[in-house]
Amino acid sequence: MAAASKSTCPTPGSLTDLEASARFYVDEEGHIHLHSDFLLDTREESRNVPVALILQNDILFTIRTEELPVFRLQRARARTRPGYVTDGKDVLLDLYAADVEYSANALEDVYAELERVGRQVLRSHVTDQEATQILAAISEAEDINGRTRRNVLDTRRALSFLLRGRFLSDAQLTDGKEILRDIESLDGHTAFLFNKINFLMDATDSAININQNKDIKRLTILSVIFMPINVLAGMGGMSEFTMVTEGIPWPIAYSALLVGMVGIGSCMYFGLKYFEKRRLKSNRAANRRTA
């Protein structure tokens, strides 16, 4: 990689803000222009950073607005392995290979995160608060997976341009095809992760629906229990009740009404529990017979 003076080096915005169809071309002077996205995946954020690459007289110029891990990795390799690259095209291919490797590492992190989330989702009970955290983690994993997929797709388009244009030597052509095979393997991983994300999203939605159904069931049980109690309470507030209990001291009459309300409510509660247990036993017996 090389740097040019500010007077001859175009601004990054003018080279990276291009339509997809105009991102790979050869100018009138024979210089090769490629405008690729490189993945930036940190704990704080994940995004694709556009980078302009210009091959001029076997010298590679890179124009970007910030430092990227892929470029640091490439420089470290070049320092530790003398003769690792011989010209700008070797550097360019090595950058794309490092970008694919970096994308694979990002996918491994997504795998690990989804494994952790999966253990939470597949537990017997997931609270609403845990479901909210799980959905946030799944959304972040989906975002990284999508960005990685877009990144490797952009790299594939750049390599295809280099191969079709016959800009590479035989050895470089072999390296480019090897990188394309690595990208094809990553495509399968991103598709698998997409399916896994959809499964975990559906499982989390199911857990939320189960919690909501449980809440509705509790409210229904309370309504059934208190329905006869409300009827008795309404009767106790009517003038006819005082006529029926005429001659009975009101403390005794209303105490008897209160005891009757508690008794009926208790009977409704234990009756519902009894029928619920019977239903569960019937279901278990039916499952054993089918098994």
C-alpha positions in Angstrom: 0.0 0.0 0.0 1.2 3.5 -0.6 0.0 7.0 0.1 -0.2 10.0 -2.3 0.1 13.7 -1.6 -3.0 15.6 -0.7 -2.8 17.5 -4.0 -3.1 14.3 -6.1 -5.2 12.1 -3.7 -8.9 12.4 -4.1 -11.2 12.6 -1.1 -12.7 9.3 0.2 -16.2 10.6 -0.2 -15.8 11.2 -3.9 -14.6 7.7 -4.5 -16.8 5.7 -2.2 -20.2 7.4 -2.8 -20.8 5.5 -6.1 -23.5 3.3 -7.6 -22.8 -0.4 -7.4 -22.5 -0.7 -11.2 -19.6 1.9 -11.2 -17.5 0.6 -8.4 -15.1 -1.5 -10.5 -13.5 0.0 -13.6 -10.3 0.8 -15.4 -9.8 4.5 -16.2 -8.4 6.0 -19.4 -4.8 5.8 -18.0 -5.1 2.1 -17.3 -5.4 2.4 -13.6 -7.6 -0.2 -11.9 -10.3 1.2 -9.5 -12.1 -0.9 -7.0 -14.5 0.4 -4.3 -15.1 -2.3 -1.7 -16.7 -2.5 1.7 -14.6 -3.9 4.6 -16.2 -5.2 7.8 -15.6 -3.4 11.1 -16.9 -5.5 14.0 -16.2 -4.4 17.5 -18.0 -4.8 20.8 -19.5 -1.3 20.5 -20.7 -1.5 16.9 -20.7 -3.5 13.6 -20.7 -1.8 10.2 -19.3 -1.9 6.7 -16.7 0.8 5.9 -16.2 1.8 2.2 -12.7 1.8 0.9 -11.4 2.9 -2.4 -8.5 0.9 -3.9 -6.4 2.1 -6.9 -3.8 0.0 -8.7 -1.3 2.2 -10.5 1.9 0.8 -11.9 1.7 -2.3 -9.5 1.4 0.1 -6.5 -1.8 -0.1 -4.5 -3.3 3.1 -3.1 -6.0 2.7 -0.5 -8.3 5.7 0.4 -10.4 5.4 3.6 -11.6 7.5 6.4 -10.5 5.3 9.3 -8.2 2.5 10.3 -9.5 -1.0 9.9 -8.5 -4.4 11.5 -8.0 -6.0 8.1 -5.3 -3.5 7.1 -3.5 -3.9 10.5 -3.5 -7.6 9.9 -2.1 -7.3 6.5 0.7 -5.0 7.7 1.6 -7.4 10.5 1.8 -10.3 8.0 4.0 -8.2 5.7 6.4 -7.3 8.5 6.8 -10.8 9.9 7.1 -12.5 6.5 9.6 -10.9 4.2 8.8 -11.4 0.5 5.2 -12.2 1.5 3.9 -9.9 -1.3 5.8 -8.7 -4.4 3.5 -6.1 -6.0 0.3 -4.2 -5.5 -1.9 -7.0 -6.8 -0.5 -9.4 -4.2 -1.3 -6.8 -1.5 -4.8 -6.4 -2.9 -5.5 -10.1 -3.0 -4.1 -10.4 0.5 -6.4 -7.7 1.7 -9.4 -9.5 0.4 -8.2 -12.8 1.9 -7.8 -11.1 5.3 -11.2 -9.6 4.9 -12.7 -13.0 4.3 -10.8 -14.4 7.3 -12.0 -11.4 9.5 -15.6 -12.1 8.3 -15.3 -15.7 9.3 -14.2 -14.7 12.8 -17.2 -12.4 13.0 -19.4 -15.3 12.1 -17.8 -17.5 14.8 -18.7 -14.8 17.3 -22.3 -14.9 16.1 -22.3 -18.7 16.4 -21.1 -18.4 20.1 -23.7 -15.7 20.9 -26.5 -17.7 19.3 -25.5 -20.8 21.3 -25.7 -18.8 24.5 -29.1 -17.3 23.5 -30.3 -20.7 22.4 -29.7 -22.2 25.9 -31.8 -19.4 27.4 -34.6 -19.7 24.9 -34.9 -23.5 25.2 -35.2 -23.4 29.0 -38.5 -24.5 30.6 -39.5 -21.0 31.5 -38.4 -17.6 30.1 -39.6 -14.4 31.7 -40.7 -11.4 29.7 -37.6 -9.4 30.8 -35.3 -12.2 29.7 -37.3 -12.5 26.4 -36.6 -8.8 25.8 -32.9 -9.3 26.3 -32.9 -12.3 24.1 -34.7 -10.5 21.3 -32.1 -7.7 21.5 -29.2 -10.2 21.2 -30.9 -12.0 18.3 -31.4 -8.7 16.5 -27.8 -7.8 17.0 -26.7 -11.2 15.7 -28.9 -10.8 12.7 -27.4 -7.4 11.9 -23.9 -8.7 12.1 -24.8 -11.8 10.0 -26.4 -9.5 7.3 -23.4 -7.2 7.2 -21.0 -10.1 6.9 -23.0 -11.5 4.1 -23.0 -8.2 2.3 -19.3 -7.8 2.9 -18.3 -11.2 1.4 -20.7 -10.6 -1.5 -18.9 -7.3 -2.2 -15.5 -9.1 -2.0 -16.8 -11.7 -4.4 -17.8 -9.1 -7.0 -14.4 -7.4 -6.7 -12.5 -10.7 -7.2 -14.8 -11.6 -10.1 -13.9 -8.3 -11.7 -10.2 -9.0 -11.4 -10.5 -12.5 -12.8 -12.7 -11.5 -15.7 -10.4 -8.6 -16.6 -7.3 -10.9 -16.7 -5.3 -8.5 -14.5 -3.7 -11.3 -12.5 -0.8 -13.6 -13.1 -1.3 -17.4 -13.0 -0.2 -17.6 -9.3 -2.5 -14.7 -8.4 -5.3 -16.2 -10.4 -5.0 -19.4 -8.3 -5.0 -17.3 -5.1 -8.1 -15.4 -6.2 -10.0 -18.6 -7.0 -9.0 -20.0 -3.5 -10.5 -16.8 -1.9 -13.7 -17.3 -3.9 -14.0 -20.9 -2.6 -13.6 -19.6 0.9 -16.4 -17.1 0.3 -18.6 -19.9 -1.0 -18.1 -21.8 2.3 -19.1 -18.6 4.2 -22.3 -18.3 2.2 -23.4 -21.6 3.7 -22.6 -20.4 7.2 -24.5 -17.2 6.8 -27.5 -19.1 5.4 -27.4 -21.5 8.4 -27.2 -18.6 10.8 -30.1 -16.9 9.2 -32.2 -20.0 9.7 -31.0 -20.3 13.3 -31.9 -16.7 14.0 -35.4 -17.2 12.6 -35.8 -20.3 14.8 -34.7 -18.5 17.9 -36.9 -15.5 17.1 -39.9 -17.8 16.7 -39.1 -19.7 19.9 -38.8 -16.4 21.8 -42.1 -15.1 20.4 -43.7 -18.4 21.5 -42.3 -18.0 25.0 -43.8 -14.5 25.1 -47.1 -15.8 23.9 -47.1 -18.5 26.5 -46.5 -16.0 29.3 -49.3 -13.8 28.0 -51.6 -16.9 27.9 -50.7 -17.7 31.5 -51.6 -14.2 32.5 -54.9 -14.4 30.7 -55.6 -17.7 32.3 -55.0 -16.3 35.8 -57.4 -13.5 35.1 -60.0 -15.9 33.8 -59.7 -18.1 36.9 -60.1 -15.1 39.1 -63.1 -14.0 37.2 -64.7 -17.4 37.6 -64.0 -17.5 41.3 -65.3 -14.1 42.0 -68.4 -14.2 39.8 -70.6 -16.0 42.4 -69.1 -13.9 45.1 -70.0 -10.7 43.3 -73.6 -12.0 42.9 -73.8 -12.7 46.6 -72.3 -9.3 47.4 -74.9 -7.6 45.2 -77.7 -9.5 46.9 -76.3 -8.5 50.3 -76.6 -4.8 49.3 -80.2 -5.1 48.2 -83.2 -4.1 50.4 -84.7 -7.5 50.0 -81.8 -9.0 52.0 -82.8 -7.0 55.0 -86.3 -8.2 54.6 -85.2 -11.8 54.4 -83.0 -11.4 57.5 -85.6 -9.5 59.4 -85.5 -10.5 63.1 -81.8 -11.6 62.8 -79.3 -9.2 64.2 -77.4 -7.6 61.3 -73.9 -8.6 62.5 -75.0 -12.2 62.4 -76.7 -11.9 59.1 -73.8 -10.2 57.4 -71.3 -12.5 59.0 -73.2 -15.5 57.7 -73.2 -13.8 54.2 -69.4 -13.2 54.5 -68.8 -16.8 55.5 -71.0 -18.0 52.6 -69.1 -15.8 50.1 -65.7 -17.2 51.4 -67.1 -20.8 51.3 -68.4 -20.5 47.7 -65.1 -18.8 46.6 -63.1 -21.6 48.2 -65.3 -24.3 46.6 -64.8 -22.6 43.1 -61.0 -22.4 43.6 -60.5 -26.0 44.8 -63.0 -27.2 42.2 -61.0 -25.6 39.4 -57.7 -27.0 40.7 -59.3 -30.5 40.9 -60.5 -30.4 37.3 -57.2 -29.0 36.1 -55.3 -31.9 37.8 -57.7 -34.4 36.2 -57.1 -32.8 32.8 -53.3 -33.0 33.2 -53.5 -36.7 34.3 -55.7 -37.5 31.3 -53.1 -35.8 29.0 -50.2 -37.7 30.5 -52.1 -41.0 30.1 -52.9 -40.2 26.5 -49.2 -39.3 25.8 -48.1 -42.6 27.4 -50.5 -44.5 25.2 -49.4 -42.8 22.0 -45.7 -43.2 23.0 
